[in-house]
Structure formats: structure tokens, C-alpha cells
Amino acid sequence: MGVALVTGGAKRIGAEICRALASNGHSIIIHYRNSVEEATELSEELNKVSKSAIIRA
């Protein structure tokens, strides 16, 4: 599949969008502003599913 950049992806609806895309085989770029802990935890979670999730501030 493709690569998805999800802005605001560390929390709430953005995180759910990341999970849905990862479960469908997409690589994920999680963009965040202040939520480094949440973004890191989500990246670790998604890497178990898609093996290709990274975070960017």
C-alpha cells in the first residue's frame, strides 16, 4: 500500500485514523505538535501492525 501522512495523528481521531490506515497496510507518518509521548506510544503500537510508522514534529 501507500504512505499516509496524518497531521494531528498522535491523539483522538488522528490516532484512530492512523490505526485504521495501518491495519489496511499503509505506512504511517504521525505528525504532532506537542504530543511527543502519545506519538511515540502510537508509533510503537503501529509498528507491531504495519512495521512502518514514524513520527515527525
PDB file of N, CA, C and O in Angstrom:
ATOM      1  N   MET A   1       0.825  -1.179   0.000  1.00  0.00           N
ATOM      2  CA  MET A   1       0.000   0.000   0.000  1.00  0.00           C
ATOM      3  C   MET A   1       0.872   1.246   0.000  1.00  0.00           C
ATOM      4  O   MET A   1       2.090   1.180  -0.162  1.00  0.00           O
ATOM      5  N   GLY A   2       0.219   2.370   0.184  1.00  0.00           N
ATOM      6  CA  GLY A   2       0.900   3.655   0.127  1.00  0.00           C
ATOM      7  C   GLY A   2       1.357   4.155   1.479  1.00  0.00           C
ATOM      8  O   GLY A   2       1.325   3.444   2.483  1.00  0.00           O
ATOM      9  N   VAL A   3       1.784   5.402   1.466  1.00  0.00           N
ATOM     10  CA  VAL A   3       2.231   6.085   2.671  1.00  0.00           C
ATOM     11  C   VAL A   3       1.208   7.159   3.011  1.00  0.00           C
ATOM     12  O   VAL A   3       0.760   7.889   2.127  1.00  0.00           O
ATOM     13  N   ALA A   4       0.832   7.265   4.286  1.00  0.00           N
ATOM     14  CA  ALA A   4      -0.133   8.270   4.727  1.00  0.00           C
ATOM     15  C   ALA A   4       0.519   9.186   5.750  1.00  0.00           C
ATOM     16  O   ALA A   4       1.113   8.722   6.724  1.00  0.00           O
ATOM     17  N   LEU A   5       0.406  10.485   5.523  1.00  0.00           N
ATOM     18  CA  LEU A   5       0.821  11.490   6.490  1.00  0.00           C
ATOM     19  C   LEU A   5      -0.440  11.961   7.203  1.00  0.00           C
ATOM     20  O   LEU A   5      -1.347  12.514   6.581  1.00  0.00           O
ATOM     21  N   VAL A   6      -0.488  11.735   8.520  1.00  0.00           N
ATOM     22  CA  VAL A   6      -1.670  12.116   9.293  1.00  0.00           C
ATOM     23  C   VAL A   6      -1.276  13.262  10.218  1.00  0.00           C
ATOM     24  O   VAL A   6      -0.543  13.063  11.186  1.00  0.00           O
ATOM     25  N   THR A   7      -1.766  14.459   9.916  1.00  0.00           N
ATOM     26  CA  THR A   7      -1.495  15.601  10.788  1.00  0.00           C
ATOM     27  C   THR A   7      -2.393  15.503  12.010  1.00  0.00           C
ATOM     28  O   THR A   7      -3.560  15.124  11.916  1.00  0.00           O
ATOM     29  N   GLY A   8      -1.825  15.851  13.156  1.00  0.00           N
ATOM     30  CA  GLY A   8      -2.580  15.688  14.400  1.00  0.00           C
ATOM     31  C   GLY A   8      -2.821  14.227  14.714  1.00  0.00           C
ATOM     32  O   GLY A   8      -3.830  13.871  15.324  1.00  0.00           O
ATOM     33  N   GLY A   9      -1.890  13.379  14.297  1.00  0.00           N
ATOM     34  CA  GLY A   9      -2.111  11.944  14.378  1.00  0.00           C
ATOM     35  C   GLY A   9      -1.819  11.288  15.703  1.00  0.00           C
ATOM     36  O   GLY A   9      -2.036  10.085  15.847  1.00  0.00           O
ATOM     37  N   ALA A  10      -1.334  12.034  16.677  1.00  0.00           N
ATOM     38  CA  ALA A  10      -0.924  11.412  17.932  1.00  0.00           C
ATOM     39  C   ALA A  10      -2.075  11.117  18.881  1.00  0.00           C
ATOM     40  O   ALA A  10      -1.968  10.229  19.727  1.00  0.00           O
ATOM     41  N   LYS A  11      -3.173  11.851  18.750  1.00  0.00           N
ATOM     42  CA  LYS A  11      -4.258  11.708  19.727  1.00  0.00           C
ATOM     43  C   LYS A  11      -5.621  11.688  19.047  1.00  0.00           C
ATOM     44  O   LYS A  11      -5.772  12.075  17.888  1.00  0.00           O
ATOM     45  N   ARG A  12      -6.595  11.228  19.798  1.00  0.00           N
ATOM     46  CA  ARG A  12      -8.013  11.243  19.435  1.00  0.00           C
ATOM     47  C   ARG A  12      -8.270  10.714  18.028  1.00  0.00           C
ATOM     48  O   ARG A  12      -7.810   9.627  17.677  1.00  0.00           O
ATOM     49  N   ILE A  13      -9.001  11.478  17.224  1.00  0.00           N
ATOM     50  CA  ILE A  13      -9.419  10.977  15.909  1.00  0.00           C
ATOM     51  C   ILE A  13      -8.223  10.748  14.988  1.00  0.00           C
ATOM     52  O   ILE A  13      -8.246   9.835  14.162  1.00  0.00           O
ATOM     53  N   GLY A  14      -7.184  11.565  15.123  1.00  0.00           N
ATOM     54  CA  GLY A  14      -5.988  11.363  14.306  1.00  0.00           C
ATOM     55  C   GLY A  14      -5.337  10.016  14.572  1.00  0.00           C
ATOM     56  O   GLY A  14      -4.888   9.342  13.645  1.00  0.00           O
ATOM     57  N   ALA A  15      -5.287   9.626  15.838  1.00  0.00           N
ATOM     58  CA  ALA A  15      -4.718   8.328  16.200  1.00  0.00           C
ATOM     59  C   ALA A  15      -5.563   7.188  15.651  1.00  0.00           C
ATOM     60  O   ALA A  15      -5.028   6.180  15.191  1.00  0.00           O
ATOM     61  N   GLU A  16      -6.879   7.346  15.697  1.00  0.00           N
ATOM     62  CA  GLU A  16      -7.766   6.310  15.151  1.00  0.00           C
ATOM     63  C   GLU A  16      -7.611   6.193  13.636  1.00  0.00           C
ATOM     64  O   GLU A  16      -7.668   5.092  13.087  1.00  0.00           O
ATOM     65  N   ILE A  17      -7.416   7.318  12.968  1.00  0.00           N
ATOM     66  CA  ILE A  17      -7.168   7.285  11.522  1.00  0.00           C
ATOM     67  C   ILE A  17      -5.864   6.544  11.248  1.00  0.00           C
ATOM     68  O   ILE A  17      -5.795   5.731  10.327  1.00  0.00           O
ATOM     69  N   CYS A  18      -4.835   6.817  12.035  1.00  0.00           N
ATOM     70  CA  CYS A  18      -3.556   6.111  11.881  1.00  0.00           C
ATOM     71  C   CYS A  18      -3.739   4.609  12.049  1.00  0.00           C
ATOM     72  O   CYS A  18      -3.216   3.825  11.257  1.00  0.00           O
ATOM     73  N   ARG A  19      -4.471   4.209  13.067  1.00  0.00           N
ATOM     74  CA  ARG A  19      -4.705   2.781  13.314  1.00  0.00           C
ATOM     75  C   ARG A  19      -5.445   2.127  12.149  1.00  0.00           C
ATOM     76  O   ARG A  19      -5.097   1.028  11.719  1.00  0.00           O
ATOM     77  N   ALA A  20      -6.460   2.809  11.650  1.00  0.00           N
ATOM     78  CA  ALA A  20      -7.241   2.247  10.539  1.00  0.00           C
ATOM     79  C   ALA A  20      -6.383   2.102   9.291  1.00  0.00           C
ATOM     80  O   ALA A  20      -6.435   1.070   8.621  1.00  0.00           O
ATOM     81  N   LEU A  21      -5.606   3.111   8.975  1.00  0.00           N
ATOM     82  CA  LEU A  21      -4.752   3.044   7.785  1.00  0.00           C
ATOM     83  C   LEU A  21      -3.677   1.968   7.932  1.00  0.00           C
ATOM     84  O   LEU A  21      -3.395   1.235   6.984  1.00  0.00           O
ATOM     85  N   ALA A  22      -3.080   1.875   9.119  1.00  0.00           N
ATOM     86  CA  ALA A  22      -2.053   0.858   9.352  1.00  0.00           C
ATOM     87  C   ALA A  22      -2.631  -0.545   9.229  1.00  0.00           C
ATOM     88  O   ALA A  22      -1.984  -1.441   8.687  1.00  0.00           O
ATOM     89  N   SER A  23      -3.842  -0.738   9.728  1.00  0.00           N
ATOM     90  CA  SER A  23      -4.451  -2.068   9.643  1.00  0.00           C
ATOM     91  C   SER A  23      -4.777  -2.452   8.206  1.00  0.00           C
ATOM     92  O   SER A  23      -4.957  -3.630   7.896  1.00  0.00           O
ATOM     93  N   ASN A  24      -4.851  -1.456   7.332  1.00  0.00           N
ATOM     94  CA  ASN A  24      -5.071  -1.718   5.905  1.00  0.00           C
ATOM     95  C   ASN A  24      -3.776  -1.748   5.112  1.00  0.00           C
ATOM     96  O   ASN A  24      -3.806  -1.750   3.881  1.00  0.00           O
ATOM     97  N   GLY A  25      -2.638  -1.772   5.800  1.00  0.00           N
ATOM     98  CA  GLY A  25      -1.364  -1.969   5.139  1.00  0.00           C
ATOM     99  C   GLY A  25      -0.592  -0.723   4.755  1.00  0.00           C
ATOM    100  O   GLY A  25       0.446  -0.825   4.101  1.00  0.00           O
ATOM    101  N   HIS A  26      -1.064   0.443   5.139  1.00  0.00           N
ATOM    102  CA  HIS A  26      -0.351   1.671   4.803  1.00  0.00           C
ATOM    103  C   HIS A  26       0.821   1.902   5.757  1.00  0.00           C
ATOM    104  O   HIS A  26       0.771   1.512   6.923  1.00  0.00           O
ATOM    105  N   SER A  27       1.858   2.530   5.254  1.00  0.00           N
ATOM    106  CA  SER A  27       2.909   3.063   6.106  1.00  0.00           C
ATOM    107  C   SER A  27       2.410   4.406   6.622  1.00  0.00           C
ATOM    108  O   SER A  27       1.724   5.133   5.903  1.00  0.00           O
ATOM    109  N   ILE A  28       2.749   4.740   7.864  1.00  0.00           N
ATOM    110  CA  ILE A  28       2.175   5.914   8.502  1.00  0.00           C
ATOM    111  C   ILE A  28       3.266   6.881   8.946  1.00  0.00           C
ATOM    112  O   ILE A  28       4.276   6.477   9.522  1.00  0.00           O
ATOM    113  N   ILE A  29       3.045   8.163   8.668  1.00  0.00           N
ATOM    114  CA  ILE A  29       3.848   9.236   9.242  1.00  0.00           C
ATOM    115  C   ILE A  29       2.923   9.977  10.199  1.00  0.00           C
ATOM    116  O   ILE A  29       1.929  10.571   9.781  1.00  0.00           O
ATOM    117  N   ILE A  30       3.254   9.936  11.474  1.00  0.00           N
ATOM    118  CA  ILE A  30       2.430  10.572  12.501  1.00  0.00           C
ATOM    119  C   ILE A  30       2.997  11.962  12.766  1.00  0.00           C
ATOM    120  O   ILE A  30       4.104  12.090  13.289  1.00  0.00           O
ATOM    121  N   HIS A  31       2.255  12.995  12.411  1.00  0.00           N
ATOM    122  CA  HIS A  31       2.679  14.363  12.672  1.00  0.00           C
ATOM    123  C   HIS A  31       2.021  14.842  13.961  1.00  0.00           C
ATOM    124  O   HIS A  31       0.836  14.601  14.190  1.00  0.00           O
ATOM    125  N   TYR A  32       2.800  15.521  14.800  1.00  0.00           N
ATOM    126  CA  TYR A  32       2.266  16.032  16.059  1.00  0.00           C
ATOM    127  C   TYR A  32       2.859  17.404  16.339  1.00  0.00           C
ATOM    128  O   TYR A  32       3.854  17.798  15.731  1.00  0.00           O
ATOM    129  N   ARG A  33       2.249  18.116  17.248  1.00  0.00           N
ATOM    130  CA  ARG A  33       2.767  19.424  17.643  1.00  0.00           C
ATOM    131  C   ARG A  33       3.417  19.357  19.022  1.00  0.00           C
ATOM    132  O   ARG A  33       4.592  19.692  19.171  1.00  0.00           O
ATOM    133  N   ASN A  34       2.666  18.932  20.019  1.00  0.00           N
ATOM    134  CA  ASN A  34       3.162  18.904  21.399  1.00  0.00           C
ATOM    135  C   ASN A  34       3.069  17.532  22.056  1.00  0.00           C
ATOM    136  O   ASN A  34       3.492  17.378  23.201  1.00  0.00           O
ATOM    137  N   SER A  35       2.541  16.556  21.380  1.00  0.00           N
ATOM    138  CA  SER A  35       2.204  15.266  21.989  1.00  0.00           C
ATOM    139  C   SER A  35       3.261  14.206  21.704  1.00  0.00           C
ATOM    140  O   SER A  35       2.955  13.152  21.145  1.00  0.00           O
ATOM    141  N   VAL A  36       4.501  14.484  22.087  1.00  0.00           N
ATOM    142  CA  VAL A  36       5.585  13.558  21.758  1.00  0.00           C
ATOM    143  C   VAL A  36       5.388  12.191  22.416  1.00  0.00           C
ATOM    144  O   VAL A  36       5.654  11.167  21.786  1.00  0.00           O
ATOM    145  N   GLU A  37       4.925  12.154  23.675  1.00  0.00           N
ATOM    146  CA  GLU A  37       4.741  10.860  24.343  1.00  0.00           C
ATOM    147  C   GLU A  37       3.668  10.031  23.650  1.00  0.00           C
ATOM    148  O   GLU A  37       3.859   8.841  23.401  1.00  0.00           O
ATOM    149  N   GLU A  38       2.549  10.660  23.344  1.00  0.00           N
ATOM    150  CA  GLU A  38       1.459   9.959  22.672  1.00  0.00           C
ATOM    151  C   GLU A  38       1.883   9.483  21.288  1.00  0.00           C
ATOM    152  O   GLU A  38       1.550   8.371  20.878  1.00  0.00           O
ATOM    153  N   ALA A  39       2.617  10.329  20.570  1.00  0.00           N
ATOM    154  CA  ALA A  39       3.079   9.961  19.230  1.00  0.00           C
ATOM    155  C   ALA A  39       4.040   8.779  19.290  1.00  0.00           C
ATOM    156  O   ALA A  39       3.975   7.878  18.454  1.00  0.00           O
ATOM    157  N   THR A  40       4.924   8.784  20.271  1.00  0.00           N
ATOM    158  CA  THR A  40       5.879   7.688  20.425  1.00  0.00           C
ATOM    159  C   THR A  40       5.162   6.381  20.751  1.00  0.00           C
ATOM    160  O   THR A  40       5.466   5.340  20.169  1.00  0.00           O
ATOM    161  N   GLU A  41       4.215   6.437  21.676  1.00  0.00           N
ATOM    162  CA  GLU A  41       3.456   5.231  22.035  1.00  0.00           C
ATOM    163  C   GLU A  41       2.664   4.696  20.847  1.00  0.00           C
ATOM    164  O   GLU A  41       2.624   3.488  20.616  1.00  0.00           O
ATOM    165  N   LEU A  42       2.038   5.593  20.096  1.00  0.00           N
ATOM    166  CA  LEU A  42       1.265   5.170  18.929  1.00  0.00           C
ATOM    167  C   LEU A  42       2.180   4.562  17.869  1.00  0.00           C
ATOM    168  O   LEU A  42       1.831   3.558  17.249  1.00  0.00           O
ATOM    169  N   SER A  43       3.340   5.165  17.662  1.00  0.00           N
ATOM    170  CA  SER A  43       4.293   4.631  16.690  1.00  0.00           C
ATOM    171  C   SER A  43       4.708   3.211  17.060  1.00  0.00           C
ATOM    172  O   SER A  43       4.767   2.332  16.199  1.00  0.00           O
ATOM    173  N   GLU A  44       4.995   2.988  18.339  1.00  0.00           N
ATOM    174  CA  GLU A  44       5.369   1.646  18.797  1.00  0.00           C
ATOM    175  C   GLU A  44       4.227   0.660  18.579  1.00  0.00           C
ATOM    176  O   GLU A  44       4.454  -0.474  18.157  1.00  0.00           O
ATOM    177  N   GLU A  45       3.009   1.087  18.864  1.00  0.00           N
ATOM    178  CA  GLU A  45       1.828   0.239  18.651  1.00  0.00           C
ATOM    179  C   GLU A  45       1.662  -0.105  17.170  1.00  0.00           C
ATOM    180  O   GLU A  45       1.438  -1.263  16.816  1.00  0.00           O
ATOM    181  N   LEU A  46       1.772   0.902  16.317  1.00  0.00           N
ATOM    182  CA  LEU A  46       1.554   0.685  14.884  1.00  0.00           C
ATOM    183  C   LEU A  46       2.670  -0.126  14.244  1.00  0.00           C
ATOM    184  O   LEU A  46       2.430  -0.859  13.285  1.00  0.00           O
ATOM    185  N   ASN A  47       3.881  -0.004  14.761  1.00  0.00           N
ATOM    186  CA  ASN A  47       4.984  -0.781  14.204  1.00  0.00           C
ATOM    187  C   ASN A  47       4.801  -2.278  14.425  1.00  0.00           C
ATOM    188  O   ASN A  47       5.416  -3.083  13.726  1.00  0.00           O
ATOM    189  N   LYS A  48       3.974  -2.657  15.378  1.00  0.00           N
ATOM    190  CA  LYS A  48       3.646  -4.070  15.567  1.00  0.00           C
ATOM    191  C   LYS A  48       2.702  -4.562  14.478  1.00  0.00           C
ATOM    192  O   LYS A  48       2.659  -5.755  14.176  1.00  0.00           O
ATOM    193  N   VAL A  49       1.939  -3.632  13.885  1.00  0.00           N
ATOM    194  CA  VAL A  49       0.948  -3.962  12.855  1.00  0.00           C
ATOM    195  C   VAL A  49       1.508  -3.747  11.459  1.00  0.00           C
ATOM    196  O   VAL A  49       1.467  -4.648  10.621  1.00  0.00           O
ATOM    197  N   SER A  50       2.031  -2.549  11.209  1.00  0.00           N
ATOM    198  CA  SER A  50       2.418  -2.193   9.842  1.00  0.00           C
ATOM    199  C   SER A  50       3.919  -2.223   9.605  1.00  0.00           C
ATOM    200  O   SER A  50       4.357  -2.245   8.455  1.00  0.00           O
ATOM    201  N   LYS A  51       4.711  -2.225  10.660  1.00  0.00           N
ATOM    202  CA  LYS A  51       6.170  -2.237  10.572  1.00  0.00           C
ATOM    203  C   LYS A  51       6.735  -0.985   9.915  1.00  0.00           C
ATOM    204  O   LYS A  51       7.905  -0.960   9.534  1.00  0.00           O
ATOM    205  N   SER A  52       5.920   0.047   9.781  1.00  0.00           N
ATOM    206  CA  SER A  52       6.413   1.240   9.117  1.00  0.00           C
ATOM    207  C   SER A  52       5.668   2.484   9.581  1.00  0.00           C
ATOM    208  O   SER A  52       4.950   3.114   8.805  1.00  0.00           O
ATOM    209  N   ALA A  53       5.844   2.832  10.853  1.00  0.00           N
ATOM    210  CA  ALA A  53       5.254   4.061  11.377  1.00  0.00           C
ATOM    211  C   ALA A  53       6.371   4.915  11.956  1.00  0.00           C
ATOM    212  O   ALA A  53       7.193   4.432  12.735  1.00  0.00           O
ATOM    213  N   ILE A  54       6.396   6.178  11.574  1.00  0.00           N
ATOM    214  CA  ILE A  54       7.393   7.103  12.095  1.00  0.00           C
ATOM    215  C   ILE A  54       6.691   8.351  12.605  1.00  0.00           C
ATOM    216  O   ILE A  54       5.549   8.628  12.238  1.00  0.00           O
ATOM    217  N   ILE A  55       7.387   9.105  13.460  1.00  0.00           N
ATOM    218  CA  ILE A  55       6.805  10.334  13.988  1.00  0.00           C
ATOM    219  C   ILE A  55       7.624  11.530  13.531  1.00  0.00           C
ATOM    220  O   ILE A  55       8.836  11.438  13.341  1.00  0.00           O
ATOM    221  N   ARG A  56       6.937  12.656  13.358  1.00  0.00           N
ATOM    222  CA  ARG A  56       7.568  13.917  12.976  1.00  0.00           C
ATOM    223  C   ARG A  56       6.862  15.054  13.694  1.00  0.00           C
ATOM    224  O   ARG A  56       5.634  15.095  13.768  1.00  0.00           O
ATOM    225  N   ALA A  57       7.655  15.974  14.219  1.00  0.00           N
ATOM    226  CA  ALA A  57       7.087  17.163  14.879  1.00  0.00           C
ATOM    227  C   ALA A  57       6.829  18.244  13.862  1.00  0.00           C
ATOM    228  O   ALA A  57       6.353  19.323  14.216  1.00  0.00           O
TER     229      ALA A  57
END
